[in-house]
Amino acid sequence: MEQKLGSLIVANSVYISAARVTHTYKNVTINDVYPYFYLKSHTPKTKVPPKPILIAKTSTSISLMLPYFRPLTKSPAPRSTALYGKVSSSGVGVSSSNTECVNTGVQQPFTSIVTVTSLT
């Protein structure tokens, strides 16, 4: 388990480092900053999008970075994705209708940092 967690940290460290130079209020994305703009071309192709990367967490909010996604198919790659979430209750399934939390269900471009608020 510890080795698996260590591998996950190493794999996500580039995105966590890139989050430090991403400024939404200055309109700067990692696509504008060397060497992070190489992430798009060096991201391995996968069947499903990678999991969002935890950047920060408070008692009422969580900030996640949406990593690049390169599908295995030859069709054009999607340019955005959405997060979905719900208040904890019986059943753990989340669907596209779960948009109760702020900033869930909204299409966001890859590599953007999304802060979900109103968590309890």
N, C-alpha and C positions, 0 to 999 in steps of 0.2 A: 504494500500500500504506500509506504513512504517513498519507494523508488518511483512509483507511478506518479505521485504528487510532485516529486522533484522534476520529472520529465515534463509534466504539464507546466510547471513554473518556467522552465527553460524555454519551452515552446512559445509561451505567452509573453516572455520578457521583452521582446521587441515591441509588441503592441503597447505594453505598459509604459515603456520608455517613450514611445511615440506620443502617448497621451499627454506627456509633459509639454510638448511643443504645439499641441493642438489648441487653438484659441477660437472659440466660436464668436466671441465678441470682436476679434480682430479679423475674422473671416480667413483664418489660416487652417488648412487641413494638412494631414501628413502627406498628401499628394504634392504639396508645395515645398516640402523640406527634405534635403538630402540627409541621410541615405534612405529615408523611409519611403520615398516614392518608388523604390524598387520592390516593395512588398507585393504589389499587384502582380508583377510578372514572375515573382519567385514563389508565390503561394501554390502549393500542390493542388492538383485537381481532385475533387471528392464527389461522392454521390449526393451528400446533403450539406447544407451550410454548417460551418463550425459554430460551436457554442459561443455566446457573447462572453467577453472577458471582463471580469470584475476590476474596476478601477478604484472605486471608493464606496464606502458604506457608512451610513449613519443610522440612528434609531428610527428615522422616518423616511429615508430615501436610499437609493442605490444608483450608482453610476456605472454603466456598462459601455464598453467599446464593441462595435460590431465589426468583426474582422472580415477581410476580403473573402469572397467565395468564387471559385472557378469550377463550374460543373464539368463532369466527364463528357457530357454530350457536346456536339459541335454547334448546337444552337447558341445564339448570343447570350452571354452571361447576364444575369439580372444586375441591375444597378442599385437596388435598394432592398430592404427587408423591414420587417416590423417585429416588435416585441409584443407578447401577449402575457397577461397576468391577471390573477384574481386574488381576492381575499381568501385566506386560508379557511377551509371549511371541510366538511366531509367530502371525500373524493379528491383525488389529486390531479385529475385530467384537466388540461388547459386547452381551449379551442380558440378559433379565430373570433368568437363572439365575446371572449373575456377581455374587455377593454375598460374595466372599472377604474383602474389606477391611471394617474396622470402620465401621459406620454406612451401609453400602450395602445396598440392598434393603429399607429401612425407610421406610414412608410418613411424610413430614414435611409440615407445613403450609407453604403459600407464605409467603414472607418470613422463614422461619426460617433460621438459620445452621447449617450442617451441617459438622462437622469429621470428615474421613475420616483415620484414623490407620493405622498399620502399613504405611506405604508404604516401599518400598526403592529 
